[in-house]
């Protein structure tokens, strides 16, 4: 799977592909971490935390933005797509 974080999607189809690739990349990266790697401490914007804690922060942040997007989509009379988490 190729993911280019510097891509600049120009169409709805390109944006959808970009987002799907980003989530696929994230899922592949997170699920490949070992227990030792998940327990390793890292420096981050949230302080010195474990990788496992960072995964939780990223998941929570994603949930926040998904909720905002769903509200926006619904306010425009569109039924948002179904969602399945990691």
Phi, psi and omega in degrees: 000130179257133176226122180249102182294343180268001180299151178234084181303140183246344181234167178300318180296318179294321179295317179299316179297317179300312181295316178300318179295321179297314179295319178299317179297314179298315180298316179297317181295312183294316183288346179273352180288137177279169176301320179297318179294320179295330180274349181293138178278141178226152173274134181212178176301337181265008181102197180272103185229168177280160175300324178299318177295322179296319177300318177297319178296317180296318179298315179297318180296318179297318178300318178301311182290326177296319177299318178296318180295319179297318178299316179296314180299313181295323180294344176260015175074022182248137176279119182290156179293155177296156183234137171230131181284187179302000000 
